[in-house]
Amino acid sequence: MSATYIHTKRKPGMAQLIMRGLGVLYFVALGLAILYLWLFTQDRYVCSAEFKISRQESSGMEMGMVQLALPGLSDSGSMDSQITIGFIDSADLLLELEREFNLIGHYTSPRKDFVFRLKPDASLEDRLEYYRNRISAHFDKDTGMTVVSVDTFDPKLSEQITAALLKKAEEFVNKINREIAGKQLDFVHGEVERAEKQVQDVNVELLALQNKHNFITPDEAITANLKVVEGMRIQYLQAETELSGLLRDSPNSPRIETLRSRIRSLNEVIDVESAKLSGPEKDRLNQLLVQFKQLQLKLEFALRLRSGAELLLEKNRTDTVARSRFFTVIQHPFVPEEPAIPRRPYVTASLIVVGLFAFWILSAISRSLFER
C-alpha cells in the first residue's frame, strides 16, 4: 500500500516551487515591514487647531439674493477659509516656516527612519511636497471651521508651528481687510477729489467771466442795460416831439440846434447800448449770458457729482466695516502628549490581515493554474 502510494504521489513541479518561494519571500517582506514599523519608525506628534472666519453682510435681503443666484458661493466665510487655506499651503509660507523653525534639520534628523524622514539632499520641490504632507489645513463644511494640523517628530515643535500658523493666518486675514478697504477708499477718495477739482475749476471760470465784464450775473446787467436804453428812447421821443413843436411854432428858436444835437447824442448812445445787448461778438451780453448759463450748468453738475461721491465715500466706509472679516480661534494649539502616528497595533493588524488575505488569493490562483 505504502509503496503504491509513494509511487503514485506526484513531485512538485518547478512552477509550484517558484510560487512557494514567492510566498516565503512575501511573508518575509511582511515580517520585515512589521519589524521596521515597531523598531525603526519614528514617533510623530500631531497638533491641531481650529479657527473660523466670518463676515457680517450689510443686508439680509442682499445675502438672500446671492444665495438664490449663487448657492455655491453664498457662504463668504467658506470662500475666505479657502483663500486662507491656499495661503497656508503656499510655498512662501512654507519656506518662511522652514527658515524660522529649521524644518530641514528637524525632518532629516531621524537617522534610522529612512522611509518617513526627509531626504537630506531633497530638492526644493521635494521639500515643499513633504511639508504639505506634514503641515495642512482643511475646511469642515459641517462646523464651518478650518482645521489646521501639524505633524512633526517633536510635540513642542508641533505646537509652536501650529501657533505660528494661526498667527500668520490672522495677519493674512487682517491684511486682506486692509488692502481691500484701502483700495476701495482710495478709489472713492479719488472720485471725491476729482469732483472737488471740477467744482473749483468751474468756479474759477465763473469768477474770471464776472471780473472781466464787471457783473455778478448777465441777467442783472441785461436788465439794467434795457432800463437805460428804454429811458434814453423815452428821452429821444420827448426831444423829437419838442423839436417838432418848435419847428412848427418857432422855426427861428435857438433851442432847435440844441435839441437836434441832443437827439443825435441820444441816438448814438442808444445804438451803443443796444449793440451791447446782442450781436455775433463774444462780448455781447446775450453771448455772455449763454456762457454764464453753461458755466452754471457745469457747476450744478459738478456739485451733484461731488455730493454723490461724498455719499459714496460714507457708504463705502460703512460697508467696509460691515464686510470686515473676523478671525476667531475656536481651538488653540496644545502640546500633544502621545504620538498620533504611527498607530502600530492597528497597522500591524491591518498588515497581517491583508497579508493573509492576499496569500490566500495567490494560493488559490496557483492551485487553479498548476493542478490542471
SVG drawing of the C-alpha trace seen along z (x, -y; Angstrom):
<svg xmlns="http://www.w3.org/2000/svg" viewBox="-47 -183 69 185">
<polyline fill="none" stroke="black" stroke-width="0.4" points="0.0,0.0 2.7,-2.5 4.9,-1.6 2.0,-2.2 1.2,-5.5 4.7,-6.7 4.9,-5.6 1.7,-7.5 2.5,-10.7 3.5,-13.5 6.5,-15.5 6.1,-19.3 6.8,-21.0 9.1,-24.0 6.1,-26.4 4.9,-25.2 8.4,-25.6 8.6,-29.2 5.2,-30.0 6.2,-28.6 9.4,-30.6 7.5,-33.8 5.1,-33.0 8.1,-32.7 9.5,-36.0 6.1,-37.6 5.9,-36.7 9.5,-37.6 8.8,-41.0 5.7,-41.3 7.6,-40.4 10.3,-42.9 7.7,-45.7 6.2,-44.9 9.7,-44.8 10.5,-48.2 7.2,-49.6 8.0,-48.7 11.7,-49.2 12.7,-51.9 9.6,-54.1 9.9,-57.4 7.0,-58.6 5.2,-61.6 3.1,-64.1 0.2,-65.8 -1.0,-69.1 -4.3,-70.6 -6.2,-73.9 -9.4,-75.3 -10.4,-78.8 -13.4,-80.4 -13.6,-83.3 -16.9,-85.2 -18.2,-88.3 -21.2,-90.5 -23.0,-91.2 -24.7,-94.5 -28.1,-93.3 -30.1,-90.2 -32.1,-90.6 -28.9,-91.0 -27.5,-87.8 -30.8,-86.0 -30.5,-87.0 -26.8,-85.9 -27.8,-82.5 -30.5,-82.1 -28.3,-83.2 -25.0,-81.6 -25.8,-78.9 -22.2,-77.5 -20.8,-80.9 -23.3,-82.0 -21.0,-81.2 -18.5,-84.1 -16.7,-82.5 -16.1,-79.4 -14.6,-81.4 -12.4,-83.3 -11.3,-80.0 -10.4,-78.5 -8.3,-81.6 -6.6,-81.2 -6.0,-77.5 -4.3,-78.4 -2.1,-80.8 -1.2,-78.1 -0.4,-75.8 1.7,-78.4 5.4,-78.0 6.1,-81.4 4.7,-80.5 6.2,-77.0 9.7,-78.4 9.2,-81.1 8.4,-78.3 11.4,-76.4 13.7,-79.2 12.0,-80.1 11.9,-76.6 14.8,-74.9 12.4,-72.3 15.2,-70.8 17.2,-69.9 14.2,-68.6 12.6,-66.4 16.0,-64.9 17.1,-64.2 15.7,-60.6 18.6,-58.6 17.0,-55.2 13.7,-56.1 14.8,-56.5 11.4,-55.8 9.4,-58.7 12.1,-61.2 13.0,-64.0 16.0,-63.2 19.0,-65.4 19.6,-66.2 15.9,-66.8 15.2,-69.5 13.0,-72.5 10.0,-70.8 10.5,-67.6 10.7,-69.6 7.5,-71.6 5.7,-68.3 7.0,-66.8 5.9,-69.9 2.5,-69.9 2.0,-66.3 3.0,-67.3 1.5,-70.8 -2.0,-71.1 -5.4,-72.7 -8.9,-71.8 -12.4,-73.3 -15.0,-71.4 -18.4,-72.0 -20.4,-70.6 -19.0,-73.0 -17.9,-75.9 -14.4,-75.9 -10.9,-75.5 -8.8,-72.8 -5.0,-73.2 -2.8,-70.2 0.9,-69.9 2.8,-66.6 6.4,-66.6 8.8,-64.4 8.7,-66.7 5.5,-67.6 6.7,-71.0 7.6,-71.9 4.2,-70.8 2.6,-73.1 4.9,-76.0 4.4,-75.6 0.6,-75.4 0.6,-78.6 2.7,-80.4 0.3,-79.3 -2.6,-80.7 -0.8,-84.0 0.2,-84.2 -3.3,-83.3 -4.8,-86.0 -2.3,-88.5 -3.1,-87.4 -6.9,-87.9 -6.2,-91.4 -4.0,-92.2 -6.8,-91.3 -9.2,-93.6 -6.7,-96.5 -5.9,-96.1 -9.5,-95.7 -10.7,-98.6 -7.7,-100.7 -8.2,-100.2 -11.9,-100.9 -11.4,-104.0 -8.6,-105.2 -10.8,-104.9 -13.7,-106.8 -11.3,-109.4 -10.0,-109.9 -13.5,-110.4 -14.3,-113.0 -11.1,-114.9 -11.8,-114.8 -15.3,-116.1 -14.0,-118.8 -11.4,-119.9 -14.1,-120.1 -16.2,-122.4 -13.1,-124.6 -12.3,-124.8 -15.9,-125.9 -15.9,-128.5 -12.6,-129.9 -14.1,-130.2 -17.2,-132.0 -15.1,-134.4 -12.9,-135.2 -16.0,-135.9 -17.5,-138.2 -14.3,-140.1 -13.6,-140.6 -17.0,-142.1 -17.8,-143.7 -21.1,-142.0 -22.4,-139.5 -24.8,-137.9 -25.6,-138.8 -29.3,-138.9 -28.8,-141.9 -26.5,-143.6 -29.1,-143.0 -31.9,-144.2 -30.0,-147.4 -29.0,-148.0 -32.6,-147.6 -33.7,-150.1 -31.1,-152.5 -32.0,-152.1 -35.7,-152.4 -35.1,-155.6 -33.0,-157.0 -35.6,-156.1 -38.2,-158.0 -35.9,-161.0 -35.3,-160.6 -39.0,-160.7 -39.6,-163.6 -36.8,-165.6 -38.2,-164.8 -41.6,-165.9 -40.3,-169.1 -38.2,-169.7 -41.3,-169.2 -43.2,-171.7 -40.5,-174.3 -40.1,-173.8 -43.9,-174.4 -44.4,-177.2 -41.0,-178.9 -38.8,-178.0 -36.2,-180.5 -35.8,-179.4 -32.2,-179.0 -33.2,-175.8 -33.7,-173.9 -30.0,-173.2 -29.6,-172.2 -32.4,-169.7 -31.0,-168.4 -27.6,-167.9 -29.3,-166.2 -31.3,-163.9 -28.1,-162.9 -26.3,-162.1 -29.2,-160.1 -29.4,-158.1 -25.7,-157.3 -25.9,-156.2 -29.0,-154.1 -27.2,-152.4 -24.1,-151.8 -26.2,-150.4 -28.4,-148.3 -25.3,-146.9 -24.2,-145.7 -27.3,-143.5 -26.9,-141.3 -24.6,-140.6 -22.1,-138.0 -19.3,-139.3 -18.2,-137.4 -18.5,-140.3 -22.2,-140.9 -24.5,-140.4 -26.5,-137.7 -23.3,-135.8 -22.1,-136.3 -25.5,-135.1 -25.1,-131.8 -21.6,-131.3 -22.7,-132.1 -25.7,-129.7 -23.3,-127.0 -21.0,-127.5 -23.9,-127.4 -25.0,-124.1 -21.4,-122.7 -21.2,-124.0 -24.5,-122.4 -23.5,-119.1 -20.1,-119.2 -21.8,-119.9 -24.0,-116.9 -21.1,-114.7 -19.3,-115.9 -22.3,-115.2 -22.7,-111.8 -19.0,-111.0 -19.2,-112.1 -22.3,-109.9 -20.5,-107.0 -17.5,-107.6 -19.6,-107.5 -21.4,-104.4 -18.1,-102.7 -16.8,-103.4 -19.9,-101.8 -19.8,-98.8 -16.1,-98.3 -16.8,-97.9 -19.8,-95.7 -17.9,-93.4 -14.8,-93.1 -13.5,-89.6 -13.3,-88.4 -10.7,-85.7 -11.7,-83.7 -9.6,-80.9 -12.0,-78.1 -9.4,-75.6 -6.0,-76.8 -3.0,-74.5 -1.6,-72.4 1.4,-70.2 0.5,-66.6 1.5,-64.0 1.1,-60.8 2.3,-60.1 -0.5,-60.0 1.5,-58.4 2.2,-55.5 -0.6,-53.5 1.5,-50.4 -1.1,-47.9 -3.7,-49.0 -1.2,-49.0 0.3,-45.6 -3.1,-44.0 -4.0,-45.5 -0.8,-44.2 -1.4,-40.7 -5.0,-40.5 -4.2,-42.0 -1.2,-39.7 -3.1,-36.6 -5.9,-37.5 -3.5,-38.2 -1.6,-35.0 -4.9,-33.0 -5.8,-34.6 -2.4,-33.8 -2.6,-30.2 -6.0,-29.7 -4.8,-31.1 -1.6,-28.9 -3.7,-25.8 -6.1,-26.6 -3.2,-27.1 -0.9,-24.2 -3.3,-21.4 -4.9,-21.1"/>
</svg>
